[in-house]
């Protein structure tokens, strides 16, 4: 059994604030969003152009978390804004999105391809019995396909698998981390620093805006999309079900993405959901970071999940109401 246990679920109720969302801005958003960058409402987009006031109005109507930092965007419409100071903070296992991104960039998979067989090394096997971090119970000498190891990386968030994949790809975790940072730089993630492949290091830091950039790129990969949308699976050599820590996948239309939690990082979640707008299905991406930091990892993650669910529900309601929106 995997050492990480997902938090308990709470009954879902229609939040009262849904009825309060008015969206005249959304119908005009497609006309103006090309000039608007991903930034805080009231800030510039990084190219000197001020954001459209209607975008800022819409962002103000969303149920943004009161603490930490959050960013949301809609495919074809653009940014719905960012809340919270974009000061780099620990992101815990959200790090594994970049780990998977680099692995799939260096060793592409297509369709149902499994990729090469990779042998579990002594270090990964020894680390699997750790009681202080999330791991997968693997045995030395056992062979898993690249795809199976990516599932162990992204569903139960196995730190030992993250480090093993790093060694397989680059020879050492340190060399792989250099690749991660080069990839981040190439994506314009200028407030992100990776110091390991798993996220257990508190020195791995980022912002919601940077992680949204990464989520956008990672979700372009069909294999990555398939894995992060998987609620659970089974595989030879692993007892029981391999369960995704992202419990929001229970909600129809939520299609990813990745959790992360620790005491210093709080709860973190990059999420992906589909939403209907003017008869067209759009992908909505969001990131919430540093929720209830310095509490327990379980409390932080539960907060990140609950607050992300409220954002998803509100954005979906907004898009469903704005039938005239087009892009």
C-alpha positions as CSV (number, residue, x, y, z in Angstrom):
1,X,0.0,0.0,0.0
2,X,1.2,3.5,-0.8
3,X,2.2,5.5,2.2
4,X,0.3,8.6,1.2
5,X,-3.4,8.6,2.0
6,X,-5.7,11.1,0.2
7,X,-7.6,13.4,2.4
8,X,-11.3,12.7,3.2
9,X,-14.0,14.0,1.0
10,X,-16.6,16.5,2.1
11,X,-20.2,16.6,0.8
12,X,-20.6,19.0,-2.0
13,X,-23.2,21.7,-1.9
14,X,-24.0,24.5,-4.3
15,X,-22.1,27.5,-2.8
16,X,-24.3,30.5,-2.2
17,X,-21.9,32.8,-3.9
18,X,-22.5,31.2,-7.3
19,X,-25.7,33.2,-7.6
20,X,-23.8,36.4,-7.1
21,X,-21.6,36.1,-10.1
22,X,-22.5,38.6,-12.9
23,X,-20.6,38.3,-16.1
24,X,-21.0,41.2,-18.5
25,X,-17.3,41.3,-18.8
26,X,-17.0,37.7,-20.0
27,X,-18.9,38.2,-23.2
28,X,-16.5,40.9,-24.2
29,X,-13.5,39.1,-22.9
30,X,-12.5,37.4,-26.1
31,X,-12.4,40.8,-27.9
32,X,-9.9,42.2,-25.5
33,X,-7.9,39.4,-24.0
34,X,-5.3,39.3,-26.8
35,X,-3.9,42.5,-25.3
36,X,-4.0,41.2,-21.7
37,X,-1.2,39.1,-20.2
38,X,-1.3,36.7,-17.2
39,X,-0.9,39.1,-14.3
40,X,-2.6,40.6,-11.3
41,X,-5.6,42.7,-12.0
42,X,-4.4,46.2,-12.0
43,X,-0.9,45.3,-13.1
44,X,0.7,45.4,-16.5
45,X,1.1,42.3,-18.7
46,X,4.8,42.5,-18.8
47,X,4.8,44.3,-22.2
48,X,3.8,47.7,-21.0
49,X,0.1,47.4,-21.8
50,X,-2.4,47.9,-18.9
51,X,-5.0,45.1,-18.4
52,X,-8.5,45.7,-19.6
53,X,-10.8,46.8,-16.8
54,X,-13.4,44.2,-17.7
55,X,-11.0,41.4,-17.1
56,X,-10.1,42.9,-13.7
57,X,-13.9,43.1,-12.9
58,X,-14.4,39.4,-13.7
59,X,-11.4,38.4,-11.7
60,X,-12.7,40.3,-8.7
61,X,-16.0,38.3,-8.8
62,X,-14.3,34.9,-8.5
63,X,-14.0,33.3,-5.0
64,X,-10.2,33.7,-4.8
65,X,-8.5,32.1,-1.7
66,X,-7.8,34.7,0.9
67,X,-4.3,33.5,1.6
68,X,-1.4,32.2,-0.6
69,X,-1.5,32.9,-4.3
70,X,-3.7,31.8,-7.2
71,X,-3.9,32.1,-10.9
72,X,-6.6,31.0,-13.4
73,X,-6.8,31.1,-17.2
74,X,-9.3,29.8,-19.8
75,X,-8.3,28.3,-23.2
76,X,-9.1,30.7,-26.0
77,X,-10.1,33.6,-23.6
78,X,-6.9,34.1,-21.6
79,X,-6.1,35.0,-18.1
80,X,-8.8,35.5,-15.5
81,X,-6.2,37.0,-13.1
82,X,-3.8,36.3,-10.3
83,X,-4.2,36.9,-6.6
84,X,-1.5,37.1,-4.0
85,X,2.0,38.5,-4.1
86,X,4.1,36.5,-6.6
87,X,6.9,35.8,-4.1
88,X,8.5,32.4,-4.7
89,X,7.2,29.9,-2.1
90,X,7.9,26.1,-1.6
91,X,5.7,24.0,-3.9
92,X,6.3,20.5,-2.6
93,X,5.2,17.8,-5.0
94,X,3.9,20.2,-7.6
95,X,7.6,19.9,-8.6
96,X,6.8,16.6,-10.2
97,X,4.9,18.3,-13.1
98,X,8.3,19.6,-14.2
99,X,9.9,16.2,-13.6
100,X,7.3,14.6,-15.9
101,X,7.6,17.4,-18.4
102,X,11.4,16.9,-18.8
103,X,11.1,13.1,-18.9
104,X,8.5,13.2,-21.6
105,X,10.5,15.9,-23.5
106,X,13.7,13.8,-23.4
107,X,11.9,10.4,-23.9
108,X,8.6,11.1,-25.8
109,X,5.7,8.7,-25.7
110,X,2.8,8.6,-28.1
111,X,-0.6,7.1,-27.8
112,X,-0.5,3.9,-25.7
113,X,3.3,3.5,-25.9
114,X,4.8,2.2,-22.7
115,X,8.4,3.2,-23.4
116,X,11.5,1.5,-22.3
117,X,11.7,-0.9,-19.3
118,X,13.5,0.6,-16.4
119,X,15.0,-1.4,-13.6
120,X,14.4,-0.3,-10.0
121,X,17.8,0.5,-8.4
122,X,18.8,-0.1,-4.8
123,X,18.3,3.5,-3.8
124,X,14.7,3.7,-4.9
125,X,13.9,0.4,-3.2
126,X,15.5,1.5,0.1
127,X,13.7,4.8,0.0
128,X,10.4,3.1,-0.5
129,X,10.1,2.2,3.2
130,X,10.5,5.8,4.3
131,X,7.9,6.9,6.8
132,X,8.6,10.6,6.3
133,X,7.6,11.1,2.6
134,X,5.3,9.7,0.0
135,X,6.8,6.7,-1.8
136,X,5.9,3.7,-3.9
137,X,6.7,0.2,-2.6
138,X,9.1,-1.0,-5.3
139,X,11.7,-3.8,-5.0
140,X,15.2,-3.7,-6.4
141,X,15.5,-5.4,-9.7
142,X,11.8,-5.1,-10.6
143,X,11.2,-3.6,-14.1
144,X,8.6,-1.0,-14.9
145,X,7.9,0.7,-18.2
146,X,8.6,4.4,-18.4
147,X,4.8,5.0,-18.6
148,X,4.2,3.0,-15.4
149,X,6.8,5.0,-13.6
150,X,5.2,8.2,-14.7
151,X,2.0,7.0,-13.2
152,X,3.7,6.3,-9.9
153,X,5.3,9.7,-10.1
154,X,2.0,11.6,-10.8
155,X,-0.8,9.6,-9.1
156,X,0.5,8.7,-5.6
157,X,3.3,11.3,-5.9
158,X,6.1,8.9,-5.2
159,X,9.3,10.8,-4.3
160,X,11.5,7.7,-4.7
161,X,10.3,7.3,-8.2
162,X,10.9,11.0,-9.0
163,X,14.6,10.6,-8.0
164,X,15.0,7.3,-9.8
165,X,13.6,8.8,-13.0
166,X,16.0,11.7,-12.6
167,X,19.0,9.3,-12.3
168,X,17.8,7.3,-15.3
169,X,17.4,10.3,-17.5
170,X,20.5,12.4,-16.5
171,X,22.8,10.1,-14.4
172,X,22.2,12.0,-11.2
173,X,19.4,14.0,-9.5
174,X,21.7,17.0,-9.6
175,X,22.2,16.8,-13.3
176,X,18.5,16.4,-13.9
177,X,17.7,19.4,-11.7
178,X,19.9,21.5,-14.0
179,X,17.7,20.3,-16.9
180,X,14.6,21.3,-14.9
181,X,15.9,24.8,-14.3
182,X,16.9,25.2,-18.0
183,X,13.4,24.1,-19.0
184,X,11.8,26.5,-16.5
185,X,14.0,29.3,-18.0
186,X,12.9,28.4,-21.5
187,X,9.2,28.6,-20.4
188,X,9.7,32.1,-18.9
189,X,9.4,30.8,-15.4
190,X,11.7,33.5,-14.0
191,X,10.6,33.2,-10.4
192,X,11.1,29.4,-10.1
193,X,14.1,27.5,-8.8
194,X,14.2,23.7,-8.7
195,X,16.6,22.0,-6.3
196,X,15.4,18.4,-6.6
197,X,13.1,16.2,-8.7
198,X,10.6,15.3,-6.0
199,X,9.7,18.6,-4.3
200,X,10.7,17.5,-0.8
201,X,13.3,20.2,-0.6
202,X,11.9,23.5,0.7
203,X,14.4,25.3,-1.5
204,X,12.4,24.4,-4.6
205,X,10.2,27.5,-5.0
206,X,7.9,29.0,-7.5
207,X,4.8,31.2,-8.0
208,X,1.3,30.5,-9.1
209,X,1.8,32.4,-12.3
210,X,5.0,30.4,-13.2
211,X,3.3,27.1,-12.4
212,X,0.3,28.0,-14.6
213,X,2.8,28.5,-17.5
214,X,4.1,25.0,-16.9
215,X,0.7,23.5,-16.6
216,X,-0.3,25.0,-19.9
217,X,2.7,23.5,-21.6
218,X,2.5,20.1,-19.9
219,X,-1.2,19.7,-20.8
220,X,-0.2,19.9,-24.5
221,X,1.2,16.4,-24.1
222,X,-1.4,13.7,-24.6
223,X,0.3,11.1,-22.5
224,X,0.7,13.5,-19.6
225,X,-3.0,14.5,-19.9
226,X,-4.1,10.9,-19.9
227,X,-2.0,10.1,-16.7
228,X,-3.1,13.1,-14.7
229,X,-6.7,12.5,-15.5
230,X,-6.5,8.9,-14.1
231,X,-8.2,8.4,-10.7
232,X,-6.6,5.1,-10.0
233,X,-4.9,2.1,-11.6
234,X,-3.2,-1.2,-10.9
235,X,0.1,-2.5,-12.0
236,X,2.2,-5.7,-11.6
237,X,4.6,-5.4,-8.6
238,X,2.6,-2.8,-6.7
239,X,0.1,-4.2,-4.2
240,X,-3.5,-2.8,-4.3
241,X,-4.7,0.3,-6.2
242,X,-2.4,3.1,-7.2
243,X,-4.6,6.1,-6.3
244,X,-4.4,9.7,-7.4
245,X,-3.9,12.2,-4.6
246,X,-6.0,14.7,-6.6
247,X,-9.5,13.9,-5.2
248,X,-11.1,16.6,-7.4
249,X,-11.0,14.0,-10.2
250,X,-14.3,12.7,-8.7
251,X,-16.0,15.7,-10.2
252,X,-17.1,15.2,-13.8
253,X,-15.0,17.3,-16.2
254,X,-12.0,17.7,-13.8
255,X,-9.2,16.3,-15.9
256,X,-6.0,16.9,-13.7
257,X,-3.6,18.0,-12.6
258,X,-1.2,17.6,-9.6
259,X,-1.2,18.1,-5.8
260,X,1.6,19.1,-3.5
261,X,1.7,19.5,0.3
262,X,4.1,19.9,3.2
263,X,4.2,21.9,6.4
264,X,6.3,24.8,5.0
265,X,4.6,24.7,1.5
266,X,1.1,24.3,2.8
267,X,-1.4,22.9,0.3
268,X,-0.8,23.3,-3.5
269,X,-2.8,22.3,-6.4
270,X,-2.5,22.8,-10.2
271,X,-5.8,21.8,-11.6
272,X,-7.4,21.4,-15.0
273,X,-11.1,21.2,-15.9
274,X,-13.3,21.5,-18.9
275,X,-16.1,24.0,-19.1
276,X,-18.8,24.8,-21.7
277,X,-18.8,28.3,-23.2
278,X,-21.2,29.1,-26.0
279,X,-21.5,25.5,-26.9
280,X,-17.8,25.0,-27.0
281,X,-15.8,23.0,-24.5
282,X,-12.8,24.9,-23.1
283,X,-9.9,23.9,-20.9
284,X,-9.7,25.9,-17.7
285,X,-6.3,25.8,-15.8
286,X,-5.6,27.1,-12.3
287,X,-3.0,27.0,-9.6
288,X,-3.3,27.6,-5.9
289,X,-0.2,27.7,-3.7
290,X,0.7,28.1,0.0
291,X,-2.8,27.3,1.4
292,X,-2.7,27.0,5.2
293,X,1.0,26.9,5.2
294,X,2.7,25.9,8.4
295,X,-0.2,23.6,9.4
296,X,-0.1,19.9,8.7
297,X,0.3,18.7,5.1
298,X,-3.2,17.1,5.3
299,X,-4.8,20.4,6.4
300,X,-3.0,22.4,3.7
301,X,-3.9,20.0,0.9
302,X,-7.5,19.8,2.0
303,X,-7.7,23.6,1.9
304,X,-6.1,23.7,-1.6
305,X,-8.6,21.1,-2.8
306,X,-11.6,22.9,-1.4
307,X,-10.6,26.3,-2.6
308,X,-9.8,25.0,-6.0
309,X,-13.2,23.4,-6.2
310,X,-14.8,26.7,-5.5
311,X,-12.8,28.4,-8.3
312,X,-13.7,25.6,-10.7
313,X,-17.4,25.8,-9.9
314,X,-17.4,29.6,-10.2
315,X,-15.5,29.7,-13.5
316,X,-17.8,27.1,-15.0
317,X,-20.9,29.0,-13.9
318,X,-19.4,32.2,-15.4
319,X,-18.7,30.6,-18.7
320,X,-22.1,28.9,-18.9
321,X,-23.7,32.3,-18.3
322,X,-21.7,34.1,-20.9
323,X,-23.3,32.5,-23.9
324,X,-22.2,35.3,-26.2
325,X,-18.5,34.8,-25.5
326,X,-16.5,33.7,-28.5
327,X,-12.9,33.5,-29.5
